[in-house]
Amino acid sequence: MITSLAFLHKALNEANVDQWVESIRGIVSPEDCDVNGHMNVKGYFEQFGEASGYLLKLAGLYYSDVVKIGFGMGTIVNTIRYRSELVDGDPYVIHSAFIRLGRSSVRYVHKMTNVLTGELSASSDHTEALFDLQARASVALNESMRSQVEPMLVELTGDDAEWFGV
């Protein structure tokens, strides 16, 4: 039997790591929507949050994992951009990628696409920093963390670089 962490690492190793990772797939439900039947900010935020957790777990930076060694992950930037609306019943997929590895931080992005139309619906751009829970100050990512994130770094295409402001 494969443990859940081993399964995630197996999935990452089988994936083409220089590509975006599929981090979530779903269908817009009524509770994700506003009174007009469009996915609302809360719905987008929740799905991008789930996708973030998946990506961070693949990289060994999931919140509960770093807490075990006395650290935390703090969100510095979280930006959502909207392009085309999703409505109740629309299937979507989120693809995620790390785009920068700093001394103590990582920057990663998500693209949410309408499965039926192929259109980009929304994106999310995050920067998170590793910090010491006692000192309340950033700390450098250790070699193990860096070695897991580095092969996952993606170079953005021209359109994506413009969209994410890189």
N, C-alpha and C positions, 0 to 999 in steps of 0.2 A: 504494500500500500504506500502511495506517495503522500507525504505530508503536504499541507496547503502551501507552505513556503517553498518546498521542493518543487511543487507543481508550478508555482509562479516562475521560479528560476528555469525550469524545464521549458516553459512557454517562451520565456525571453530568449533562451539559447536557440530554440527552434525558429524564432522569428528572425527576419532580416533586420538586425539591430541598427542598421543605418537608415531605417525607414521609420515612419510614424507607427506607433503602437495603437491598436484598437483597444480602447480603455473602457468603453461602455456602449451598450446597444439597448435601445428601449423604444417605447411607444408613449407619446404624450397622452396623459390621462386627464380626466376632468379636474382632479385636484391640483394639477400643474398649471391650470389656466385661469385667466381673468374672466369677468362676466361676458366678454365678447368671444370666449372660446379660444383665445390665443394664449400660448404658453407665457406665463408671467415671469417676472424677475426671480421670484422665489423658486420657480421650477427650473430655470436655467442655472441658478446658483447651486441648487441641490445636485443637479446632474454633473456640473463641472466639479463640485466637491467630491463626488463619488469617483469621477475619473482621476482626480488628483491623488486620491488615496491609492488607487490601483497603480498608477505610475510610480508613486513614491515607494510603494511596497516592492515593486520590481527592482528598484534601485537600492533597496536596503535602507531607505530613509523614512520609513513609515513612523508616524508619531509614537506609537507604543514601543516600537523597537529602539528609538533613540532615547526614550525616557528610561529604559532599563539600564542605560550607561550614564545616566545623570544629565542628559541633554534634552533639549526641546527643539521643535521646529517652529519658527515664527514667521507668519506671513507679513511681508513687507509691501508687496504690490499684488493686487487682485483686480484686474480690469476685464469687464465683459463688454464686447462689441456686438451689436446686432446688425444683421444684414437682411434676412428674409424671415418672416414669421413662420412658426410651427403652430399647428392647431390640434385640437383634440383628435386623437386617432392617427396622427402622423408618426411613422417610424423614423427614428434617427440613429445615427452612429456618431460617436466621438472618437477622434484620433488624437493622440497626445505625443509630445516630443520634448525632450530637454534641448534647449538651444544655447545655454551658457552654464559653465561651471566656474564659479568664483572661489575665492579662498574659503569662505564660510557659507556661501549661498549657491543656490541653483535657480535658474530661470527656465520655466517650462511653459508650453502653450498647448491649448486644446482647440480643435476645430470640430464644431457640431454640424453635421450634414443631414439634410432631409434625404432619406433613403429612396423615396419615390421620385424625387426630382433631381437629385444629385447636387442641389444648390447648397452653398454654405449658408447656414442659418445664423450661427453666432460663433464667437470665439471667446476664449478666456486666456489671459496672460498673467502668470504668477511668478513672483520671486519670493523664495523662502530662505531663511537663514537658520543655521544651526547655532544654538546658544546654550551656554551653561546655565542650568536651572538655579544654582546657588549664587553664582556671581552676577547673573542677569546680564551677561555680555556675550557677544558672538564668539564662537570658537571655530578654528579651522576644521574643515572636513578631514577625517583621517584617511589614510591611504586605502583602506578597504572600501570606504564610501566612494572615494574618487574613482577607484578602479571599477566600480559597478556603474557609475554614471557616465564615465568617459566613452565607453563603446556605444552608449545610447544617444550621444549628441548628434543632432541633425543640423545640417546646413540648410537654411530656408531658401526656397526658390525666390526669384525676384518679386513675384506677386505676394507671396507670404511675407517676405521681408518688409515690403511696403505696408501690408495690412497690419503687421505687428509692430511697425515703427523701428525696425532694426537697421 
